[in-house]
Amino acid sequence: MKIQVKNQSEGFVYVTLEGELDFDSSPAIRQEFTKFTEKNPTKVLINLKKVTYIDSSGLATFIELFQKMKRSQGKLVLFNLSEGVRSVFEIAKLDSIFHLAKSEEEALALTQ
């Protein structure tokens, strides 16, 4: 799993993930998420275009991030989900909790 974190501007973090988000990669991703959430960002956009697989530990990682963002009244948007990754969110009924956008433009609009 590759993770790239960019601070776009004050309070705005743009994350790109690539590979499989599973039991093995979740701890490293959690660690990266913790680094930027300590600064209480107001907007976090996560590009999942190159994520090929996600399991329950990957979902748990996003749920933890969602809870941190909610506590600090920030916005979290996941976008560019493949059909397989989106279906995991839907099966877990998490599509009703998370903002799932089809494109970066839609994701940016959801943070306004």
N, C-alpha and C positions, 0 to 999 in steps of 0.2 A: 504494500500500500504506500502510495506517495501522497504527501500532503504539502500544499503550498498555501501559506497564509500571507496576505498582503493587507496592510493598513492603508486603505484608500484615502481616508481623510479622518479628521478627528471623530472618533466614535463609530467609524464605519470599517468593518472588516470583511474582506472577500477571501473565501477559502475555496481551493480546488482540491478535490480528492480523486485519486486514480487507483484502480485495482479492486481487490476484494476487501470488504469491510466485515470482518469476522472476528471470532474469538482471539485469534492471534494478533490482529492489527488494532483491535479496539483500545488496548491500553495506551499505545503510542498516540492515537488520535485523541483520546481523553486528555492526555498530558498536553498536547498542543492546544486543545480547546480551553483547558484551564489557564494556560499562559495568557491568552487574550481576554478571557472573561474576567480575570482579575482586574482588568482596566475598565470594566463595566461599559462595553460598547453599546451603542444605541441601535445599531443595525448590523446584522450578520447575514451575508449571502453565501450559500454553499453550493458550488457547482458540482453536480454528481454525474456529469456527462460520461466520464470515463470509469465510473464505478460499475463493475461487472457482476457483483454479487454482494448481498447483504444478509446477515443472519440476525438472530435475536440479540446477540451481544452488540451488534452494530446498531440495531434499533435502540437498545438501552443507552448507548452513547449519545444518540441524538435526543432521547428523552431527557437525559441529564442536562444537556446543553439547553434544551427548550426550557426546563425548569429554572436554570440560572438566568436565562434571558428574561423570563417572565417576572422573576423576583426583582430584577433591575429595570423592569418596564421597557426592555428592549424588544426589537423585532427580529425574528429569525425566519428566513425564507430559504427553502431548498429548491433548486431548479435543475432543469435538464436531466431529469430522472429517466433512465431507460424503462422500457415497458416492464421488464422483470423486476427491477428495483421498486418501481411505482406499485406493482401488484403486491409486493411484500408489505408496503405501507397500508394498502387497501385491505388486505387480508387481516392485518392486525388492527384494523379500524383506526389507524393513526392519521389517515388522510383527512379526517374531520378535525384534527387537532393542529397539525402542521400546515403551514402555508406551502403548498407544492405548486411551483410555477413551471410552465413549459419552456420559458425562455428567460434570458437575462433581463430583457426589457420588461417582461411581466413581473419578474422578481423585484426589480427596482421600483416599479409602480406600487407593488404591495407594501413597500417600506415607507411610503409617503404618508 
